[in-house]
Amino acid sequence: MNSKERFTATLAYRTPDRPPTKHYGTPEINRALLNHFGLSTHEELLLKVGDDFRRVEPRYIGPELRTFPDGSWEGLWGERYANWSFGGGTYPEAVYLPFAEVNDPAVFSLPPQAGESERGWRFPSPDWYDYSNVKADAQKLAGYVVCTGNAGVPDFMNGIARCRGVEKVLLDIGEENPAYLALMEQRFEFFYEMYRRVLTAAEGTIDVLCLGEDYGNQNGLMISPRKFDKLFAPKMKAFFDLAHRHGAKAMMHCCGSNRQLIPRFIELGLDILEVVQVDAAGMNINELHEHFYGQIAFCGSISVQNTLPFGTVEDVVREVELRKRLFAQGGMIIAATHDIQVGTPLVNIEAMYRAIGSLRE
């Protein structure tokens, strides 16, 4: 089977030749793996570990995204990022939050005041992208599972928090702050229209629309099911329906303990739940299989918190083999539960892909 045939069989609950897999790694881990395997490029790494997925996106043709003298850089909404070290590597963190103090949505439409060149915020447009490359790029990837989108689409909580602040956004959701709701609607309209144009231009050559929203933390949900239904469910269903109208599957990245929401995800039409953080409360893979097998597929579930960084090779193989038994007739894309972190033994990563059956020897 090629990657697309393997994925199609898995989603249809027919036994594939091996489970599909998807590679998740920090830049530092990816560089270490390139050295470990004696490779030169990221594509060579994907081929080595047997990643079944490839991505296509439209070309950005919008206003220049600026880099500032302090080394920070600009995002689509005017927010700014800088790399922060965590010891063994770096992550980009938001360092300028343009919407942090706004509580009246009317402010977003006010013209600049005298002497102002800009207010520090802006709203991106789907017109900032050229979609003419999408179909040809997808056709070059025939045989792979062709994806578009990512965990930041629409990402109403994390995405807006990077422009407003995490604590502020959590309070916004509880209070249903009008400014937050306006930002949520703007973000929805931008991403929905952007990926409607992508899928239309692709003419059926895209297999998966990738989405993301983190509803859970280590111990439970960050918002109530009632709040999810009121604020988030209609918009997420619109994205799932968009994917289906264009012959694609909908895959949603959702970290943490989201066990309580999985029945609603199924009702709304989600096809694949990514990344299945098994160390979080209620996310045991045996229980998820017992309750949801045949209703929704899973992607991930090999722990980046415990098994991969702190387990033995035998522990890694045992976890992979468990999933191969549980999901022998499909329903599982075996992969890490998030980007594999610095300090993870490379032999454990290699063992995961070898046990999956995807590693090219």
PyMOL commands that set and color helices and strands:
alter all, ss='L'
color gray80, all
select helices_A, chain A and resi 3-11+27-37+42-49+105-109+126-128+134-139+156-164+166-175+178-202+225-245+259-268+285-292+307-310+313-326+346-356
alter helices_A, ss='H'
color red, helices_A
select strands_A, chain A and resi 21-22+53-55+59-60+73-74+80-85+90-96+129-130+145-154+208-212+249-253+272-275+297-302+332-336
alter strands_A, ss='S'
color yellow, strands_A
deselect
rebuild
show_as cartoon
